[in-house]
Amino acid sequence: MLQGGGVSINKDKVQDINRQLTAGDLLQGKYILAQKGKKDYAILKFI
């Protein structure tokens, strides 16, 4: 999925397979929106 461009983090397509999430990726300081394909979403909450 990553190599085919089917994964997005916060609506940005993941281009690099080795990409790591950082504090700069957090929305409102605690959320990340992950998307696989067109309709499969997940909200990740970090506390």
CHARMM-style PDB file with segment names, atoms N, HN, CA, C and O in Angstrom:
ATOM      1  N   MET     1       0.829  -1.192   0.000  1.00  0.00      PROA
ATOM      2  CA  MET     1       0.000   0.000   0.000  1.00  0.00      PROA
ATOM      3  C   MET     1       0.871   1.253   0.000  1.00  0.00      PROA
ATOM      4  O   MET     1       0.572   2.218  -0.703  1.00  0.00      PROA
ATOM      5  N   LEU     2       1.941   1.239   0.783  1.00  0.00      PROA
ATOM      6  HN  LEU     2       2.184   0.455   1.354  1.00  0.00      PROA
ATOM      7  CA  LEU     2       2.816   2.417   0.838  1.00  0.00      PROA
ATOM      8  C   LEU     2       3.465   2.694  -0.509  1.00  0.00      PROA
ATOM      9  O   LEU     2       3.496   3.839  -0.959  1.00  0.00      PROA
ATOM     10  N   GLN     3       3.973   1.676  -1.144  1.00  0.00      PROA
ATOM     11  HN  GLN     3       3.948   0.745  -0.779  1.00  0.00      PROA
ATOM     12  CA  GLN     3       4.652   1.861  -2.420  1.00  0.00      PROA
ATOM     13  C   GLN     3       3.690   2.288  -3.515  1.00  0.00      PROA
ATOM     14  O   GLN     3       4.088   2.977  -4.454  1.00  0.00      PROA
ATOM     15  N   GLY     4       2.441   1.893  -3.409  1.00  0.00      PROA
ATOM     16  HN  GLY     4       2.117   1.334  -2.646  1.00  0.00      PROA
ATOM     17  CA  GLY     4       1.434   2.260  -4.403  1.00  0.00      PROA
ATOM     18  C   GLY     4       0.775   3.593  -4.143  1.00  0.00      PROA
ATOM     19  O   GLY     4      -0.085   4.005  -4.921  1.00  0.00      PROA
ATOM     20  N   GLY     5       1.145   4.286  -3.074  1.00  0.00      PROA
ATOM     21  HN  GLY     5       1.843   3.951  -2.442  1.00  0.00      PROA
ATOM     22  CA  GLY     5       0.569   5.596  -2.768  1.00  0.00      PROA
ATOM     23  C   GLY     5      -0.802   5.514  -2.138  1.00  0.00      PROA
ATOM     24  O   GLY     5      -1.575   6.467  -2.234  1.00  0.00      PROA
ATOM     25  N   GLY     6      -1.129   4.402  -1.494  1.00  0.00      PROA
ATOM     26  HN  GLY     6      -0.500   3.627  -1.416  1.00  0.00      PROA
ATOM     27  CA  GLY     6      -2.458   4.223  -0.930  1.00  0.00      PROA
ATOM     28  C   GLY     6      -2.575   4.568   0.540  1.00  0.00      PROA
ATOM     29  O   GLY     6      -3.594   4.264   1.160  1.00  0.00      PROA
ATOM     30  N   VAL     7      -1.553   5.198   1.117  1.00  0.00      PROA
ATOM     31  HN  VAL     7      -0.725   5.445   0.614  1.00  0.00      PROA
ATOM     32  CA  VAL     7      -1.586   5.540   2.538  1.00  0.00      PROA
ATOM     33  C   VAL     7      -1.348   7.043   2.692  1.00  0.00      PROA
ATOM     34  O   VAL     7      -0.439   7.605   2.082  1.00  0.00      PROA
ATOM     35  N   SER     8      -2.181   7.682   3.520  1.00  0.00      PROA
ATOM     36  HN  SER     8      -2.919   7.225   4.016  1.00  0.00      PROA
ATOM     37  CA  SER     8      -2.031   9.109   3.797  1.00  0.00      PROA
ATOM     38  C   SER     8      -2.032   9.343   5.296  1.00  0.00      PROA
ATOM     39  O   SER     8      -2.712   8.649   6.051  1.00  0.00      PROA
ATOM     40  N   ILE     9      -1.256  10.334   5.711  1.00  0.00      PROA
ATOM     41  HN  ILE     9      -0.703  10.898   5.098  1.00  0.00      PROA
ATOM     42  CA  ILE     9      -1.244  10.793   7.092  1.00  0.00      PROA
ATOM     43  C   ILE     9      -1.663  12.254   7.067  1.00  0.00      PROA
ATOM     44  O   ILE     9      -1.015  13.077   6.420  1.00  0.00      PROA
ATOM     45  N   ASN    10      -2.737  12.578   7.765  1.00  0.00      PROA
ATOM     46  HN  ASN    10      -3.262  11.909   8.291  1.00  0.00      PROA
ATOM     47  CA  ASN    10      -3.276  13.944   7.794  1.00  0.00      PROA
ATOM     48  C   ASN    10      -3.516  14.476   6.381  1.00  0.00      PROA
ATOM     49  O   ASN    10      -3.223  15.634   6.083  1.00  0.00      PROA
ATOM     50  N   LYS    11      -4.052  13.616   5.521  1.00  0.00      PROA
ATOM     51  HN  LYS    11      -4.290  12.676   5.763  1.00  0.00      PROA
ATOM     52  CA  LYS    11      -4.412  13.934   4.138  1.00  0.00      PROA
ATOM     53  C   LYS    11      -3.209  14.155   3.218  1.00  0.00      PROA
ATOM     54  O   LYS    11      -3.391  14.595   2.083  1.00  0.00      PROA
ATOM     55  N   ASP    12      -1.994  13.864   3.671  1.00  0.00      PROA
ATOM     56  HN  ASP    12      -1.847  13.507   4.593  1.00  0.00      PROA
ATOM     57  CA  ASP    12      -0.800  13.943   2.834  1.00  0.00      PROA
ATOM     58  C   ASP    12      -0.339  12.531   2.507  1.00  0.00      PROA
ATOM     59  O   ASP    12      -0.114  11.724   3.409  1.00  0.00      PROA
ATOM     60  N   LYS    13      -0.198  12.228   1.217  1.00  0.00      PROA
ATOM     61  HN  LYS    13      -0.381  12.884   0.484  1.00  0.00      PROA
ATOM     62  CA  LYS    13       0.242  10.888   0.815  1.00  0.00      PROA
ATOM     63  C   LYS    13       1.641  10.601   1.339  1.00  0.00      PROA
ATOM     64  O   LYS    13       2.521  11.461   1.301  1.00  0.00      PROA
ATOM     65  N   VAL    14       1.830   9.394   1.822  1.00  0.00      PROA
ATOM     66  HN  VAL    14       1.115   8.696   1.852  1.00  0.00      PROA
ATOM     67  CA  VAL    14       3.134   8.972   2.324  1.00  0.00      PROA
ATOM     68  C   VAL    14       3.965   8.520   1.123  1.00  0.00      PROA
ATOM     69  O   VAL    14       3.619   7.548   0.453  1.00  0.00      PROA
ATOM     70  N   GLN    15       5.052   9.226   0.859  1.00  0.00      PROA
ATOM     71  HN  GLN    15       5.333  10.016   1.403  1.00  0.00      PROA
ATOM     72  CA  GLN    15       5.928   8.925  -0.274  1.00  0.00      PROA
ATOM     73  C   GLN    15       7.103   8.045   0.142  1.00  0.00      PROA
ATOM     74  O   GLN    15       7.570   7.211  -0.635  1.00  0.00      PROA
ATOM     75  N   ASP    16       7.575   8.236   1.370  1.00  0.00      PROA
ATOM     76  HN  ASP    16       7.195   8.912   2.001  1.00  0.00      PROA
ATOM     77  CA  ASP    16       8.776   7.555   1.856  1.00  0.00      PROA
ATOM     78  C   ASP    16       8.381   6.399   2.779  1.00  0.00      PROA
ATOM     79  O   ASP    16       7.710   6.612   3.789  1.00  0.00      PROA
ATOM     80  N   ILE    17       8.791   5.193   2.438  1.00  0.00      PROA
ATOM     81  HN  ILE    17       9.336   5.020   1.618  1.00  0.00      PROA
ATOM     82  CA  ILE    17       8.468   4.010   3.243  1.00  0.00      PROA
ATOM     83  C   ILE    17       9.054   4.126   4.651  1.00  0.00      PROA
ATOM     84  O   ILE    17       8.481   3.595   5.602  1.00  0.00      PROA
ATOM     85  N   ASN    18      10.175   4.808   4.791  1.00  0.00      PROA
ATOM     86  HN  ASN    18      10.640   5.239   4.018  1.00  0.00      PROA
ATOM     87  CA  ASN    18      10.846   4.936   6.085  1.00  0.00      PROA
ATOM     88  C   ASN    18      10.404   6.160   6.877  1.00  0.00      PROA
ATOM     89  O   ASN    18      11.037   6.504   7.875  1.00  0.00      PROA
ATOM     90  N   ARG    19       9.340   6.820   6.457  1.00  0.00      PROA
ATOM     91  HN  ARG    19       8.825   6.541   5.647  1.00  0.00      PROA
ATOM     92  CA  ARG    19       8.853   8.015   7.139  1.00  0.00      PROA
ATOM     93  C   ARG    19       8.453   7.683   8.573  1.00  0.00      PROA
ATOM     94  O   ARG    19       7.805   6.670   8.839  1.00  0.00      PROA
ATOM     95  N   GLN    20       8.855   8.561   9.488  1.00  0.00      PROA
ATOM     96  HN  GLN    20       9.381   9.384   9.272  1.00  0.00      PROA
ATOM     97  CA  GLN    20       8.485   8.388  10.893  1.00  0.00      PROA
ATOM     98  C   GLN    20       7.586   9.543  11.314  1.00  0.00      PROA
ATOM     99  O   GLN    20       7.766  10.679  10.876  1.00  0.00      PROA
ATOM    100  N   LEU    21       6.624   9.239  12.162  1.00  0.00      PROA
ATOM    101  HN  LEU    21       6.477   8.316  12.519  1.00  0.00      PROA
ATOM    102  CA  LEU    21       5.746  10.281  12.681  1.00  0.00      PROA
ATOM    103  C   LEU    21       6.479  11.057  13.766  1.00  0.00      PROA
ATOM    104  O   LEU    21       7.226  10.483  14.560  1.00  0.00      PROA
ATOM    105  N   THR    22       6.258  12.369  13.790  1.00  0.00      PROA
ATOM    106  HN  THR    22       5.651  12.835  13.146  1.00  0.00      PROA
ATOM    107  CA  THR    22       6.879  13.227  14.789  1.00  0.00      PROA
ATOM    108  C   THR    22       5.799  14.064  15.472  1.00  0.00      PROA
ATOM    109  O   THR    22       4.627  14.013  15.096  1.00  0.00      PROA
ATOM    110  N   ALA    23       6.203  14.820  16.463  1.00  0.00      PROA
ATOM    111  HN  ALA    23       7.154  14.861  16.768  1.00  0.00      PROA
ATOM    112  CA  ALA    23       5.264  15.705  17.162  1.00  0.00      PROA
ATOM    113  C   ALA    23       4.682  16.742  16.197  1.00  0.00      PROA
ATOM    114  O   ALA    23       3.576  17.236  16.418  1.00  0.00      PROA
ATOM    115  N   GLY    24       5.409  17.072  15.141  1.00  0.00      PROA
ATOM    116  HN  GLY    24       6.307  16.671  14.961  1.00  0.00      PROA
ATOM    117  CA  GLY    24       4.911  18.014  14.138  1.00  0.00      PROA
ATOM    118  C   GLY    24       3.744  17.472  13.329  1.00  0.00      PROA
ATOM    119  O   GLY    24       3.022  18.248  12.703  1.00  0.00      PROA
ATOM    120  N   ASP    25       3.544  16.169  13.326  1.00  0.00      PROA
ATOM    121  HN  ASP    25       4.131  15.539  13.834  1.00  0.00      PROA
ATOM    122  CA  ASP    25       2.425  15.553  12.606  1.00  0.00      PROA
ATOM    123  C   ASP    25       1.127  15.601  13.401  1.00  0.00      PROA
ATOM    124  O   ASP    25       0.058  15.361  12.839  1.00  0.00      PROA
ATOM    125  N   LEU    26       1.193  15.901  14.674  1.00  0.00      PROA
ATOM    126  HN  LEU    26       2.061  16.096  15.130  1.00  0.00      PROA
ATOM    127  CA  LEU    26      -0.001  15.880  15.522  1.00  0.00      PROA
ATOM    128  C   LEU    26      -0.937  17.032  15.187  1.00  0.00      PROA
ATOM    129  O   LEU    26      -0.502  18.173  15.029  1.00  0.00      PROA
ATOM    130  N   LEU    27      -2.225  16.724  15.081  1.00  0.00      PROA
ATOM    131  HN  LEU    27      -2.579  15.797  15.210  1.00  0.00      PROA
ATOM    132  CA  LEU    27      -3.263  17.735  14.900  1.00  0.00      PROA
ATOM    133  C   LEU    27      -3.778  18.112  16.279  1.00  0.00      PROA
ATOM    134  O   LEU    27      -4.104  17.236  17.080  1.00  0.00      PROA
ATOM    135  N   GLN    28      -3.856  19.391  16.561  1.00  0.00      PROA
ATOM    136  HN  GLN    28      -3.591  20.103  15.911  1.00  0.00      PROA
ATOM    137  CA  GLN    28      -4.289  19.904  17.861  1.00  0.00      PROA
ATOM    138  C   GLN    28      -3.481  19.304  18.995  1.00  0.00      PROA
ATOM    139  O   GLN    28      -3.974  19.186  20.117  1.00  0.00      PROA
ATOM    140  N   GLY    29      -2.249  18.926  18.715  1.00  0.00      PROA
ATOM    141  HN  GLY    29      -1.848  19.022  17.804  1.00  0.00      PROA
ATOM    142  CA  GLY    29      -1.343  18.430  19.730  1.00  0.00      PROA
ATOM    143  C   GLY    29      -1.546  17.003  20.184  1.00  0.00      PROA
ATOM    144  O   GLY    29      -0.799  16.535  21.043  1.00  0.00      PROA
ATOM    145  N   LYS    30      -2.544  16.271  19.635  1.00  0.00      PROA
ATOM    146  HN  LYS    30      -3.150  16.651  18.936  1.00  0.00      PROA
ATOM    147  CA  LYS    30      -2.743  14.899  20.108  1.00  0.00      PROA
ATOM    148  C   LYS    30      -3.376  13.926  19.119  1.00  0.00      PROA
ATOM    149  O   LYS    30      -3.582  12.767  19.478  1.00  0.00      PROA
ATOM    150  N   TYR    31      -3.695  14.334  17.896  1.00  0.00      PROA
ATOM    151  HN  TYR    31      -3.529  15.275  17.604  1.00  0.00      PROA
ATOM    152  CA  TYR    31      -4.365  13.440  16.954  1.00  0.00      PROA
ATOM    153  C   TYR    31      -3.581  13.300  15.654  1.00  0.00      PROA
ATOM    154  O   TYR    31      -2.872  14.213  15.232  1.00  0.00      PROA
ATOM    155  N   ILE    32      -3.727  12.136  15.032  1.00  0.00      PROA
ATOM    156  HN  ILE    32      -4.304  11.394  15.375  1.00  0.00      PROA
ATOM    157  CA  ILE    32      -3.220  11.907  13.687  1.00  0.00      PROA
ATOM    158  C   ILE    32      -4.323  11.209  12.906  1.00  0.00      PROA
ATOM    159  O   ILE    32      -4.918  10.245  13.389  1.00  0.00      PROA
ATOM    160  N   LEU    33      -4.595  11.694  11.701  1.00  0.00      PROA
ATOM    161  HN  LEU    33      -4.111  12.477  11.309  1.00  0.00      PROA
ATOM    162  CA  LEU    33      -5.579  11.088  10.823  1.00  0.00      PROA
ATOM    163  C   LEU    33      -4.842  10.189   9.840  1.00  0.00      PROA
ATOM    164  O   LEU    33      -4.043  10.669   9.036  1.00  0.00      PROA
ATOM    165  N   ALA    34      -5.104   8.901   9.902  1.00  0.00      PROA
ATOM    166  HN  ALA    34      -5.754   8.511  10.555  1.00  0.00      PROA
ATOM    167  CA  ALA    34      -4.476   7.932   9.007  1.00  0.00      PROA
ATOM    168  C   ALA    34      -5.526   7.432   8.017  1.00  0.00      PROA
ATOM    169  O   ALA    34      -6.669   7.171   8.394  1.00  0.00      PROA
ATOM    170  N   GLN    35      -5.135   7.300   6.758  1.00  0.00      PROA
ATOM    171  HN  GLN    35      -4.207   7.512   6.452  1.00  0.00      PROA
ATOM    172  CA  GLN    35      -6.052   6.842   5.727  1.00  0.00      PROA
ATOM    173  C   GLN    35      -5.381   5.760   4.903  1.00  0.00      PROA
ATOM    174  O   GLN    35      -4.231   5.897   4.486  1.00  0.00      PROA
ATOM    175  N   LYS    36      -6.128   4.668   4.673  1.00  0.00      PROA
ATOM    176  HN  LYS    36      -7.063   4.557   5.012  1.00  0.00      PROA
ATOM    177  CA  LYS    36      -5.677   3.574   3.813  1.00  0.00      PROA
ATOM    178  C   LYS    36      -6.711   3.417   2.713  1.00  0.00      PROA
ATOM    179  O   LYS    36      -7.873   3.121   2.991  1.00  0.00      PROA
ATOM    180  N   GLY    37      -6.309   3.609   1.489  1.00  0.00      PROA
ATOM    181  HN  GLY    37      -5.365   3.850   1.263  1.00  0.00      PROA
ATOM    182  CA  GLY    37      -7.258   3.551   0.384  1.00  0.00      PROA
ATOM    183  C   GLY    37      -8.128   4.793   0.366  1.00  0.00      PROA
ATOM    184  O   GLY    37      -7.727   5.847   0.859  1.00  0.00      PROA
ATOM    185  N   LYS    38      -9.330   4.671  -0.207  1.00  0.00      PROA
ATOM    186  HN  LYS    38      -9.656   3.815  -0.609  1.00  0.00      PROA
ATOM    187  CA  LYS    38     -10.208   5.836  -0.320  1.00  0.00      PROA
ATOM    188  C   LYS    38     -11.131   6.016   0.873  1.00  0.00      PROA
ATOM    189  O   LYS    38     -11.469   7.147   1.222  1.00  0.00      PROA
ATOM    190  N   LYS    39     -11.543   4.936   1.501  1.00  0.00      PROA
ATOM    191  HN  LYS    39     -11.268   4.017   1.217  1.00  0.00      PROA
ATOM    192  CA  LYS    39     -12.598   5.043   2.505  1.00  0.00      PROA
ATOM    193  C   LYS    39     -12.242   4.520   3.881  1.00  0.00      PROA
ATOM    194  O   LYS    39     -13.089   4.550   4.774  1.00  0.00      PROA
ATOM    195  N   ASP    40     -11.035   4.045   4.091  1.00  0.00      PROA
ATOM    196  HN  ASP    40     -10.347   4.020   3.365  1.00  0.00      PROA
ATOM    197  CA  ASP    40     -10.652   3.441   5.358  1.00  0.00      PROA
ATOM    198  C   ASP    40      -9.821   4.430   6.181  1.00  0.00      PROA
ATOM    199  O   ASP    40      -8.626   4.597   5.940  1.00  0.00      PROA
ATOM    200  N   TYR    41     -10.471   5.089   7.164  1.00  0.00      PROA
ATOM    201  HN  TYR    41     -11.442   4.953   7.360  1.00  0.00      PROA
ATOM    202  CA  TYR    41      -9.834   6.109   7.990  1.00  0.00      PROA
ATOM    203  C   TYR    41      -9.686   5.620   9.430  1.00  0.00      PROA
ATOM    204  O   TYR    41     -10.437   4.766   9.899  1.00  0.00      PROA
ATOM    205  N   ALA    42      -8.697   6.187  10.112  1.00  0.00      PROA
ATOM    206  HN  ALA    42      -8.087   6.882   9.731  1.00  0.00      PROA
ATOM    207  CA  ALA    42      -8.513   5.943  11.548  1.00  0.00      PROA
ATOM    208  C   ALA    42      -7.994   7.227  12.165  1.00  0.00      PROA
ATOM    209  O   ALA    42      -7.170   7.925  11.574  1.00  0.00      PROA
ATOM    210  N   ILE    43      -8.481   7.531  13.358  1.00  0.00      PROA
ATOM    211  HN  ILE    43      -9.150   6.964  13.838  1.00  0.00      PROA
ATOM    212  CA  ILE    43      -7.954   8.658  14.119  1.00  0.00      PROA
ATOM    213  C   ILE    43      -7.140   8.078  15.264  1.00  0.00      PROA
ATOM    214  O   ILE    43      -7.650   7.320  16.089  1.00  0.00      PROA
ATOM    215  N   LEU    44      -5.875   8.445  15.297  1.00  0.00      PROA
ATOM    216  HN  LEU    44      -5.461   9.061  14.626  1.00  0.00      PROA
ATOM    217  CA  LEU    44      -4.975   7.978  16.343  1.00  0.00      PROA
ATOM    218  C   LEU    44      -4.857   9.074  17.400  1.00  0.00      PROA
ATOM    219  O   LEU    44      -4.579  10.226  17.067  1.00  0.00      PROA
ATOM    220  N   LYS    45      -5.062   8.731  18.652  1.00  0.00      PROA
ATOM    221  HN  LYS    45      -5.288   7.796  18.923  1.00  0.00      PROA
ATOM    222  CA  LYS    45      -4.995   9.715  19.738  1.00  0.00      PROA
ATOM    223  C   LYS    45      -3.766   9.415  20.592  1.00  0.00      PROA
ATOM    224  O   LYS    45      -3.579   8.294  21.064  1.00  0.00      PROA
ATOM    225  N   PHE    46      -2.940  10.428  20.780  1.00  0.00      PROA
ATOM    226  HN  PHE    46      -3.092  11.339  20.396  1.00  0.00      PROA
ATOM    227  CA  PHE    46      -1.743  10.317  21.596  1.00  0.00      PROA
ATOM    228  C   PHE    46      -1.924  11.192  22.816  1.00  0.00      PROA
ATOM    229  O   PHE    46      -2.272  12.368  22.709  1.00  0.00      PROA
ATOM    230  N   ILE    47      -1.684  10.603  23.987  1.00  0.00      PROA
ATOM    231  HN  ILE    47      -1.402   9.648  24.075  1.00  0.00      PROA
ATOM    232  CA  ILE    47      -1.851  11.376  25.231  1.00  0.00      PROA
ATOM    233  C   ILE    47      -0.536  11.566  25.936  1.00  0.00      PROA
ATOM    234  OT1 ILE    47      -0.487  12.191  26.995  1.00  0.00      PROA
TER     235      ILE     47
END
